[in-house]
Amino acid sequence: MAGVALSDVSGIVLRDKEHQTTLEASPQGWLVAEMQRFPADQRKVTDLLFDLTEEALGYRVSDRPTKLAELGLLMAGEPDAGEQT
């Protein structure tokens, strides 16, 4: 969800092989479509959106050794993958 403003999210679909739950944003808050638009737990939906945003933005890591120094992932004194030791 990188680059998506949370206020722009109009719906969320959660599904597995057998079930689907659709959450719809409305002026009254988040609603569960499959339950005649019953009000969802607003705090849980908001927490889910924040968690998805943090997950998308907070855990980008390269697995290329040459990028470790650039990303600040080398310990002090540890040789860069591009350096000869």
N, C-alpha and C positions, 0 to 999 in steps of 0.2 A: 504494500500500500504506500510505498514511497511516493511522495509528491502529491498525495491525495489529502485535501483538507477534510477533516472529520465532519465538518458541517455540510460538505457536499455529498456525503454518503446517504443514499436514499433507501437502501435496502441491503439486507444480508440474507443469504441462503445457506443453510446448514443442511448437509445431506449425507446419508450413508447409503448402503445398497438397498435398504428397505424403507427408509423414512426421509422426510424432508420437512424442515421448518423454515418459514420465510418471515423475517422481521422487516416491517415497513416503517419508515420514518414518517411521522405526521406532525402537525402543529401541536397535538396533544402529547406527543412522545412516541416511543417505539411500540408497535402493535404486532401481535402474532397473527398472521394472515389466516393460517389454518384453523384458528380458534375464534372465528367470527370477529377478527380484529381485536382480540382481548389485549388489554395493556400488558406489555412485557415488563420485566423488572428493569427499570431504567438504569439503575446502578450497574447491573451485570452487563447490559448491552454496552454502556459507556466504557466499562472496564475492558470488555472484549475488544472494542475498537482501539483503545489505547494500547493494549497488549499487542495487537496485530501491527500497529504502527511502530512500536518499539522493536518488535521482532524483525520487521522489515528493515528498519534503519540501524538497529543496534548491533547486528551480528554479521556484518559483511567482513569477511576475512579471506585473504588470498591464501591458497595452498602452495603458491610458488615461492620457494626459498629466497629468490632474488628480491621479492617484495617485502620481506620481513623487516628489514631496516627502514624502508620507506614508511611502513605502517607503524613503526615504533614498537615492534614486537620482539626485538633482540634485547637480551640482558646486557648490562654495561660490560664492556670488554669482550663480548662474544663476537667472533669474526663474522663478517657479512658473507653470505653464500658466494658472492662474487670475488671475495678476497682469497689470496693464497696464504696458507699458514705453514 
